Amino acid sequence: MSIESVRKFFAEHAPDIDIIELNQSTATVALAAAAHKVEPGQIAKTLSLKVKEEIILVVAKGDARLDNKKLKAAFGAKARMLNSDEVVTWTGHPVGGVCPFGLEHPLKVYCDVSLQAYQEVLPAAGAIHSAVRISPQRLAELTAAHWIDVCQ
């Protein structure tokens, strides 16, 4: 179901982008990087966070780590990661397939500046075996994301 919402999103907003489906899991950065033959940093991981009472998504390069001080400075409050049930409820995507496309609920999306190290990144596409190849700038445009610096 989740990959279908992503298919619909791309059909409506970016029909030139194809969803890549593999036979093996790409649910972790390491698995995805190996499967797509790219650096771990090129895997664009989507993190689901709760800040105050708002659910947000932060898309960062795969080998980046969130910096709690930068997060608190950027959002004015401490952020917490959603648990797997909350992730599915809010995004409609399973953990390992979370992406900022085809969301269950409209959520604010932030792209960490770490993504700008690459011309092309691979975020998941709603399933643990799917991804898309996209420039960080296009990813931000399609999701109306704001650029932010919240990783180490």
Biotite code that builds the C-alpha atoms (Angstrom):
import biotite.structure as struc

atoms = struc.array([
    struc.Atom([0.000, 0.000, 0.000], chain_id="A", res_id=1, res_name="MET", atom_name="CA", element="C"),
    struc.Atom([2.697, 2.498, 0.963], chain_id="A", res_id=2, res_name="SER", atom_name="CA", element="C"),
    struc.Atom([4.665, 2.157, -2.252], chain_id="A", res_id=3, res_name="ILE", atom_name="CA", element="C"),
    struc.Atom([1.403, 2.793, -4.102], chain_id="A", res_id=4, res_name="GLU", atom_name="CA", element="C"),
    struc.Atom([1.039, 6.222, -2.465], chain_id="A", res_id=5, res_name="SER", atom_name="CA", element="C"),
    struc.Atom([4.608, 7.006, -3.567], chain_id="A", res_id=6, res_name="VAL", atom_name="CA", element="C"),
    struc.Atom([3.833, 5.838, -7.120], chain_id="A", res_id=7, res_name="ARG", atom_name="CA", element="C"),
    struc.Atom([0.807, 8.119, -7.152], chain_id="A", res_id=8, res_name="LYS", atom_name="CA", element="C"),
    struc.Atom([2.888, 11.032, -5.823], chain_id="A", res_id=9, res_name="PHE", atom_name="CA", element="C"),
    struc.Atom([5.470, 10.666, -8.600], chain_id="A", res_id=10, res_name="PHE", atom_name="CA", element="C"),
    struc.Atom([2.819, 10.117, -11.279], chain_id="A", res_id=11, res_name="ALA", atom_name="CA", element="C"),
    struc.Atom([1.276, 13.460, -10.296], chain_id="A", res_id=12, res_name="GLU", atom_name="CA", element="C"),
    struc.Atom([4.374, 15.534, -9.457], chain_id="A", res_id=13, res_name="HIS", atom_name="CA", element="C"),
    struc.Atom([7.386, 14.014, -11.232], chain_id="A", res_id=14, res_name="ALA", atom_name="CA", element="C"),
    struc.Atom([6.445, 11.393, -13.839], chain_id="A", res_id=15, res_name="PRO", atom_name="CA", element="C"),
    struc.Atom([10.052, 11.370, -15.082], chain_id="A", res_id=16, res_name="ASP", atom_name="CA", element="C"),
    struc.Atom([11.247, 9.732, -11.834], chain_id="A", res_id=17, res_name="ILE", atom_name="CA", element="C"),
    struc.Atom([11.106, 5.950, -11.710], chain_id="A", res_id=18, res_name="ASP", atom_name="CA", element="C"),
    struc.Atom([10.826, 3.888, -8.555], chain_id="A", res_id=19, res_name="ILE", atom_name="CA", element="C"),
    struc.Atom([13.586, 1.291, -8.317], chain_id="A", res_id=20, res_name="ILE", atom_name="CA", element="C"),
    struc.Atom([12.415, -2.008, -6.822], chain_id="A", res_id=21, res_name="GLU", atom_name="CA", element="C"),
    struc.Atom([14.961, -4.635, -5.838], chain_id="A", res_id=22, res_name="LEU", atom_name="CA", element="C"),
    struc.Atom([14.598, -8.242, -4.740], chain_id="A", res_id=23, res_name="ASN", atom_name="CA", element="C"),
    struc.Atom([16.610, -7.667, -1.577], chain_id="A", res_id=24, res_name="GLN", atom_name="CA", element="C"),
    struc.Atom([15.876, -5.446, 1.412], chain_id="A", res_id=25, res_name="SER", atom_name="CA", element="C"),
    struc.Atom([17.270, -1.936, 1.432], chain_id="A", res_id=26, res_name="THR", atom_name="CA", element="C"),
    struc.Atom([15.797, -1.191, 4.864], chain_id="A", res_id=27, res_name="ALA", atom_name="CA", element="C"),
    struc.Atom([19.085, -0.002, 6.384], chain_id="A", res_id=28, res_name="THR", atom_name="CA", element="C"),
    struc.Atom([21.648, 2.461, 5.073], chain_id="A", res_id=29, res_name="VAL", atom_name="CA", element="C"),
    struc.Atom([24.260, -0.300, 4.782], chain_id="A", res_id=30, res_name="ALA", atom_name="CA", element="C"),
    struc.Atom([21.926, -2.659, 2.891], chain_id="A", res_id=31, res_name="LEU", atom_name="CA", element="C"),
    struc.Atom([20.724, 0.114, 0.593], chain_id="A", res_id=32, res_name="ALA", atom_name="CA", element="C"),
    struc.Atom([24.244, 1.379, -0.179], chain_id="A", res_id=33, res_name="ALA", atom_name="CA", element="C"),
    struc.Atom([25.438, -2.139, -1.022], chain_id="A", res_id=34, res_name="ALA", atom_name="CA", element="C"),
    struc.Atom([22.368, -2.924, -3.148], chain_id="A", res_id=35, res_name="ALA", atom_name="CA", element="C"),
    struc.Atom([22.582, 0.325, -5.144], chain_id="A", res_id=36, res_name="HIS", atom_name="CA", element="C"),
    struc.Atom([26.398, 0.335, -5.284], chain_id="A", res_id=37, res_name="LYS", atom_name="CA", element="C"),
    struc.Atom([26.733, 3.836, -3.795], chain_id="A", res_id=38, res_name="VAL", atom_name="CA", element="C"),
    struc.Atom([28.399, 5.372, -0.753], chain_id="A", res_id=39, res_name="GLU", atom_name="CA", element="C"),
    struc.Atom([26.364, 5.124, 2.472], chain_id="A", res_id=40, res_name="PRO", atom_name="CA", element="C"),
    struc.Atom([26.126, 8.917, 2.496], chain_id="A", res_id=41, res_name="GLY", atom_name="CA", element="C"),
    struc.Atom([24.171, 8.875, -0.770], chain_id="A", res_id=42, res_name="GLN", atom_name="CA", element="C"),
    struc.Atom([21.327, 6.993, 0.893], chain_id="A", res_id=43, res_name="ILE", atom_name="CA", element="C"),
    struc.Atom([18.929, 9.742, 1.967], chain_id="A", res_id=44, res_name="ALA", atom_name="CA", element="C"),
    struc.Atom([17.448, 8.581, 5.253], chain_id="A", res_id=45, res_name="LYS", atom_name="CA", element="C"),
    struc.Atom([14.160, 10.062, 6.400], chain_id="A", res_id=46, res_name="THR", atom_name="CA", element="C"),
    struc.Atom([13.883, 10.518, 10.156], chain_id="A", res_id=47, res_name="LEU", atom_name="CA", element="C"),
    struc.Atom([10.482, 10.964, 11.811], chain_id="A", res_id=48, res_name="SER", atom_name="CA", element="C"),
    struc.Atom([10.599, 13.296, 14.805], chain_id="A", res_id=49, res_name="LEU", atom_name="CA", element="C"),
    struc.Atom([8.242, 14.932, 17.261], chain_id="A", res_id=50, res_name="LYS", atom_name="CA", element="C"),
    struc.Atom([9.132, 18.474, 18.305], chain_id="A", res_id=51, res_name="VAL", atom_name="CA", element="C"),
    struc.Atom([6.762, 19.957, 20.871], chain_id="A", res_id=52, res_name="LYS", atom_name="CA", element="C"),
    struc.Atom([3.422, 18.739, 19.463], chain_id="A", res_id=53, res_name="GLU", atom_name="CA", element="C"),
    struc.Atom([4.452, 18.694, 15.797], chain_id="A", res_id=54, res_name="GLU", atom_name="CA", element="C"),
    struc.Atom([5.560, 15.692, 13.747], chain_id="A", res_id=55, res_name="ILE", atom_name="CA", element="C"),
    struc.Atom([8.288, 16.539, 11.228], chain_id="A", res_id=56, res_name="ILE", atom_name="CA", element="C"),
    struc.Atom([10.542, 14.687, 8.813], chain_id="A", res_id=57, res_name="LEU", atom_name="CA", element="C"),
    struc.Atom([14.267, 15.323, 8.474], chain_id="A", res_id=58, res_name="VAL", atom_name="CA", element="C"),
    struc.Atom([15.989, 13.900, 5.399], chain_id="A", res_id=59, res_name="VAL", atom_name="CA", element="C"),
    struc.Atom([19.753, 13.542, 5.835], chain_id="A", res_id=60, res_name="ALA", atom_name="CA", element="C"),
    struc.Atom([22.638, 11.717, 4.224], chain_id="A", res_id=61, res_name="LYS", atom_name="CA", element="C"),
    struc.Atom([22.818, 8.103, 5.287], chain_id="A", res_id=62, res_name="GLY", atom_name="CA", element="C"),
    struc.Atom([25.954, 8.293, 7.372], chain_id="A", res_id=63, res_name="ASP", atom_name="CA", element="C"),
    struc.Atom([25.069, 11.548, 9.147], chain_id="A", res_id=64, res_name="ALA", atom_name="CA", element="C"),
    struc.Atom([24.014, 11.645, 12.769], chain_id="A", res_id=65, res_name="ARG", atom_name="CA", element="C"),
    struc.Atom([21.539, 14.079, 14.249], chain_id="A", res_id=66, res_name="LEU", atom_name="CA", element="C"),
    struc.Atom([23.055, 16.682, 16.532], chain_id="A", res_id=67, res_name="ASP", atom_name="CA", element="C"),
    struc.Atom([20.703, 17.225, 19.485], chain_id="A", res_id=68, res_name="ASN", atom_name="CA", element="C"),
    struc.Atom([22.076, 20.718, 20.214], chain_id="A", res_id=69, res_name="LYS", atom_name="CA", element="C"),
    struc.Atom([21.558, 21.821, 16.605], chain_id="A", res_id=70, res_name="LYS", atom_name="CA", element="C"),
    struc.Atom([18.050, 20.299, 16.596], chain_id="A", res_id=71, res_name="LEU", atom_name="CA", element="C"),
    struc.Atom([17.105, 22.128, 19.784], chain_id="A", res_id=72, res_name="LYS", atom_name="CA", element="C"),
    struc.Atom([18.545, 25.387, 18.457], chain_id="A", res_id=73, res_name="ALA", atom_name="CA", element="C"),
    struc.Atom([16.705, 25.029, 15.143], chain_id="A", res_id=74, res_name="ALA", atom_name="CA", element="C"),
    struc.Atom([13.309, 24.098, 16.582], chain_id="A", res_id=75, res_name="PHE", atom_name="CA", element="C"),
    struc.Atom([13.396, 25.694, 20.022], chain_id="A", res_id=76, res_name="GLY", atom_name="CA", element="C"),
    struc.Atom([12.721, 22.408, 21.788], chain_id="A", res_id=77, res_name="ALA", atom_name="CA", element="C"),
    struc.Atom([14.069, 18.913, 22.231], chain_id="A", res_id=78, res_name="LYS", atom_name="CA", element="C"),
    struc.Atom([13.119, 16.434, 19.506], chain_id="A", res_id=79, res_name="ALA", atom_name="CA", element="C"),
    struc.Atom([12.314, 12.765, 19.976], chain_id="A", res_id=80, res_name="ARG", atom_name="CA", element="C"),
    struc.Atom([12.276, 9.979, 17.405], chain_id="A", res_id=81, res_name="MET", atom_name="CA", element="C"),
    struc.Atom([8.885, 8.399, 16.738], chain_id="A", res_id=82, res_name="LEU", atom_name="CA", element="C"),
    struc.Atom([8.466, 4.713, 17.531], chain_id="A", res_id=83, res_name="ASN", atom_name="CA", element="C"),
    struc.Atom([7.736, 2.330, 14.652], chain_id="A", res_id=84, res_name="SER", atom_name="CA", element="C"),
    struc.Atom([3.955, 2.379, 15.175], chain_id="A", res_id=85, res_name="ASP", atom_name="CA", element="C"),
    struc.Atom([3.917, 6.179, 15.197], chain_id="A", res_id=86, res_name="GLU", atom_name="CA", element="C"),
    struc.Atom([6.052, 6.258, 12.042], chain_id="A", res_id=87, res_name="VAL", atom_name="CA", element="C"),
    struc.Atom([3.544, 4.092, 10.166], chain_id="A", res_id=88, res_name="VAL", atom_name="CA", element="C"),
    struc.Atom([0.578, 6.080, 11.511], chain_id="A", res_id=89, res_name="THR", atom_name="CA", element="C"),
    struc.Atom([1.984, 9.463, 10.499], chain_id="A", res_id=90, res_name="TRP", atom_name="CA", element="C"),
    struc.Atom([3.835, 8.666, 7.284], chain_id="A", res_id=91, res_name="THR", atom_name="CA", element="C"),
    struc.Atom([1.961, 5.607, 6.018], chain_id="A", res_id=92, res_name="GLY", atom_name="CA", element="C"),
    struc.Atom([5.350, 4.024, 5.307], chain_id="A", res_id=93, res_name="HIS", atom_name="CA", element="C"),
    struc.Atom([7.044, 1.127, 7.121], chain_id="A", res_id=94, res_name="PRO", atom_name="CA", element="C"),
    struc.Atom([10.314, 1.670, 8.965], chain_id="A", res_id=95, res_name="VAL", atom_name="CA", element="C"),
    struc.Atom([13.021, 1.056, 6.365], chain_id="A", res_id=96, res_name="GLY", atom_name="CA", element="C"),
    struc.Atom([10.806, 2.456, 3.604], chain_id="A", res_id=97, res_name="GLY", atom_name="CA", element="C"),
    struc.Atom([10.072, 5.889, 5.070], chain_id="A", res_id=98, res_name="VAL", atom_name="CA", element="C"),
    struc.Atom([10.391, 8.755, 2.620], chain_id="A", res_id=99, res_name="CYS", atom_name="CA", element="C"),
    struc.Atom([8.968, 12.274, 2.290], chain_id="A", res_id=100, res_name="PRO", atom_name="CA", element="C"),
    struc.Atom([6.775, 11.299, -0.707], chain_id="A", res_id=101, res_name="PHE", atom_name="CA", element="C"),
    struc.Atom([3.178, 10.043, -0.705], chain_id="A", res_id=102, res_name="GLY", atom_name="CA", element="C"),
    struc.Atom([2.637, 10.682, 2.998], chain_id="A", res_id=103, res_name="LEU", atom_name="CA", element="C"),
    struc.Atom([-0.419, 9.563, 4.952], chain_id="A", res_id=104, res_name="GLU", atom_name="CA", element="C"),
    struc.Atom([-0.618, 13.017, 6.599], chain_id="A", res_id=105, res_name="HIS", atom_name="CA", element="C"),
    struc.Atom([0.848, 16.309, 5.393], chain_id="A", res_id=106, res_name="PRO", atom_name="CA", element="C"),
    struc.Atom([4.087, 16.822, 7.346], chain_id="A", res_id=107, res_name="LEU", atom_name="CA", element="C"),
    struc.Atom([6.753, 19.516, 7.276], chain_id="A", res_id=108, res_name="LYS", atom_name="CA", element="C"),
    struc.Atom([9.889, 18.219, 5.603], chain_id="A", res_id=109, res_name="VAL", atom_name="CA", element="C"),
    struc.Atom([13.391, 19.465, 6.306], chain_id="A", res_id=110, res_name="TYR", atom_name="CA", element="C"),
    struc.Atom([16.462, 18.528, 4.277], chain_id="A", res_id=111, res_name="CYS", atom_name="CA", element="C"),
    struc.Atom([19.741, 18.577, 6.131], chain_id="A", res_id=112, res_name="ASP", atom_name="CA", element="C"),
    struc.Atom([22.527, 20.410, 4.317], chain_id="A", res_id=113, res_name="VAL", atom_name="CA", element="C"),
    struc.Atom([24.544, 17.171, 4.477], chain_id="A", res_id=114, res_name="SER", atom_name="CA", element="C"),
    struc.Atom([22.619, 16.006, 1.387], chain_id="A", res_id=115, res_name="LEU", atom_name="CA", element="C"),
    struc.Atom([24.223, 18.760, -0.666], chain_id="A", res_id=116, res_name="GLN", atom_name="CA", element="C"),
    struc.Atom([27.511, 16.824, -0.677], chain_id="A", res_id=117, res_name="ALA", atom_name="CA", element="C"),
    struc.Atom([26.041, 14.708, -3.509], chain_id="A", res_id=118, res_name="TYR", atom_name="CA", element="C"),
    struc.Atom([24.579, 15.397, -6.940], chain_id="A", res_id=119, res_name="GLN", atom_name="CA", element="C"),
    struc.Atom([22.287, 12.388, -6.577], chain_id="A", res_id=120, res_name="GLU", atom_name="CA", element="C"),
    struc.Atom([20.819, 10.716, -3.492], chain_id="A", res_id=121, res_name="VAL", atom_name="CA", element="C"),
    struc.Atom([18.608, 7.667, -3.003], chain_id="A", res_id=122, res_name="LEU", atom_name="CA", element="C"),
    struc.Atom([15.732, 8.000, -0.555], chain_id="A", res_id=123, res_name="PRO", atom_name="CA", element="C"),
    struc.Atom([13.423, 5.045, 0.038], chain_id="A", res_id=124, res_name="ALA", atom_name="CA", element="C"),
    struc.Atom([10.139, 4.953, -1.852], chain_id="A", res_id=125, res_name="ALA", atom_name="CA", element="C"),
    struc.Atom([7.601, 3.613, 0.619], chain_id="A", res_id=126, res_name="GLY", atom_name="CA", element="C"),
    struc.Atom([8.815, 0.013, 0.936], chain_id="A", res_id=127, res_name="ALA", atom_name="CA", element="C"),
    struc.Atom([11.889, -1.747, 2.329], chain_id="A", res_id=128, res_name="ILE", atom_name="CA", element="C"),
    struc.Atom([13.054, -2.737, -1.162], chain_id="A", res_id=129, res_name="HIS", atom_name="CA", element="C"),
    struc.Atom([12.381, 0.487, -3.078], chain_id="A", res_id=130, res_name="SER", atom_name="CA", element="C"),
    struc.Atom([14.155, 3.772, -3.760], chain_id="A", res_id=131, res_name="ALA", atom_name="CA", element="C"),
    struc.Atom([14.400, 6.634, -6.211], chain_id="A", res_id=132, res_name="VAL", atom_name="CA", element="C"),
    struc.Atom([17.434, 8.421, -7.657], chain_id="A", res_id=133, res_name="ARG", atom_name="CA", element="C"),
    struc.Atom([17.024, 12.181, -7.300], chain_id="A", res_id=134, res_name="ILE", atom_name="CA", element="C"),
    struc.Atom([19.093, 15.322, -6.816], chain_id="A", res_id=135, res_name="SER", atom_name="CA", element="C"),
    struc.Atom([18.903, 16.811, -3.328], chain_id="A", res_id=136, res_name="PRO", atom_name="CA", element="C"),
    struc.Atom([17.568, 20.051, -4.812], chain_id="A", res_id=137, res_name="GLN", atom_name="CA", element="C"),
    struc.Atom([14.732, 18.266, -6.623], chain_id="A", res_id=138, res_name="ARG", atom_name="CA", element="C"),
    struc.Atom([13.904, 16.267, -3.493], chain_id="A", res_id=139, res_name="LEU", atom_name="CA", element="C"),
    struc.Atom([13.573, 19.539, -1.557], chain_id="A", res_id=140, res_name="ALA", atom_name="CA", element="C"),
    struc.Atom([11.485, 21.148, -4.316], chain_id="A", res_id=141, res_name="GLU", atom_name="CA", element="C"),
    struc.Atom([9.059, 18.228, -4.629], chain_id="A", res_id=142, res_name="LEU", atom_name="CA", element="C"),
    struc.Atom([8.481, 18.034, -0.874], chain_id="A", res_id=143, res_name="THR", atom_name="CA", element="C"),
    struc.Atom([8.495, 21.805, -0.196], chain_id="A", res_id=144, res_name="ALA", atom_name="CA", element="C"),
    struc.Atom([11.334, 21.115, 2.221], chain_id="A", res_id=145, res_name="ALA", atom_name="CA", element="C"),
    struc.Atom([13.318, 23.729, 4.077], chain_id="A", res_id=146, res_name="HIS", atom_name="CA", element="C"),
    struc.Atom([17.107, 23.387, 4.198], chain_id="A", res_id=147, res_name="TRP", atom_name="CA", element="C"),
    struc.Atom([18.462, 23.064, 7.709], chain_id="A", res_id=148, res_name="ILE", atom_name="CA", element="C"),
    struc.Atom([21.729, 22.164, 9.476], chain_id="A", res_id=149, res_name="ASP", atom_name="CA", element="C"),
    struc.Atom([20.931, 19.638, 12.210], chain_id="A", res_id=150, res_name="VAL", atom_name="CA", element="C"),
    struc.Atom([23.515, 16.861, 11.721], chain_id="A", res_id=151, res_name="CYS", atom_name="CA", element="C"),
    struc.Atom([27.040, 16.369, 13.030], chain_id="A", res_id=152, res_name="GLN", atom_name="CA", element="C"),
])
